[in-house]
Amino acid sequence: MAKKAKKNTPDDLRAKSADELSDQLLKLKKEQFNLRFQRANGQLEKTNRIRSLRKDIARVETVMSSNRIKAAQQDRK
């Protein structure tokens, strides 16, 4: 059985603009918020989605941070 392709690979994220990354981060955080409520109410069926969502958020934040660092280094030159 073939593995699923990740939709949030770092290479895909690096190709996006800062606005696209912020929009995606906002969307992921809203989804995380909704999943936390579902878990609290006992309605969450796919518990592994919370963990993968946390990792997706971390990926987006890491790429955003590295983009800011690169921009700051370019400004110094």
C-alpha positions as CSV (number, residue, x, y, z in Angstrom):
1,M,0.0,0.0,0.0
2,A,1.4,3.4,-1.0
3,K,1.9,6.2,1.6
4,K,-0.3,9.2,1.5
5,A,1.4,12.3,0.1
6,K,1.7,15.1,2.7
7,K,0.0,18.2,1.6
8,N,2.1,20.5,3.8
9,T,5.6,19.5,2.9
10,P,8.2,22.1,3.7
11,D,9.1,22.6,0.0
12,D,5.4,23.4,-0.8
13,L,5.3,25.8,2.1
14,R,8.5,27.6,1.1
15,A,6.9,28.3,-2.3
16,K,4.0,30.2,-0.7
17,S,4.0,34.0,0.1
18,A,3.9,35.3,3.6
19,D,0.2,36.2,3.2
20,E,-0.7,32.7,2.1
21,L,1.2,31.2,5.0
22,S,-0.6,33.4,7.5
23,D,-3.9,32.5,6.0
24,Q,-3.1,28.8,6.2
25,L,-1.9,29.2,9.8
26,L,-5.1,30.9,10.7
27,K,-7.1,28.1,9.1
28,L,-5.1,25.4,10.9
29,K,-5.5,27.1,14.3
30,K,-9.3,27.4,13.8
31,E,-9.5,23.7,12.9
32,Q,-7.4,22.9,16.0
33,F,-9.8,24.9,18.1
34,N,-12.8,23.0,16.7
35,L,-11.1,19.7,17.3
36,R,-10.4,20.5,20.9
37,F,-14.1,21.3,21.4
38,Q,-15.1,18.0,19.7
39,R,-12.7,16.1,22.0
40,A,-14.1,17.8,25.1
41,N,-17.6,16.9,24.1
42,G,-16.7,13.3,23.3
43,Q,-17.6,13.7,19.6
44,L,-14.0,13.4,18.1
45,E,-13.6,10.3,16.1
46,K,-10.2,10.7,14.5
47,T,-8.0,11.5,17.5
48,N,-4.8,11.3,15.4
49,R,-5.9,14.4,13.5
50,I,-5.0,16.6,16.5
51,R,-1.4,15.4,16.4
52,S,-1.0,15.8,12.7
53,L,-2.6,19.2,12.9
54,R,-0.1,20.3,15.6
55,K,2.7,19.2,13.4
56,D,1.3,21.1,10.4
57,I,1.1,24.2,12.5
58,A,4.7,23.8,13.6
59,R,5.8,23.4,9.9
60,V,4.1,26.5,8.8
61,E,5.5,28.5,11.8
62,T,9.0,27.2,11.1
63,V,8.9,28.2,7.5
64,M,7.5,31.7,8.4
65,S,10.3,32.1,11.0
66,S,13.0,31.1,8.5
67,N,11.5,33.5,5.9
68,R,11.7,36.3,8.4
69,I,15.3,35.5,9.3
70,K,16.3,35.4,5.6
71,A,14.6,38.8,5.0
72,A,16.4,40.3,8.0
73,Q,19.7,39.0,6.7
74,Q,19.0,40.4,3.2
75,D,18.2,43.8,4.8
76,R,21.6,43.9,6.6
77,K,23.6,43.4,3.3
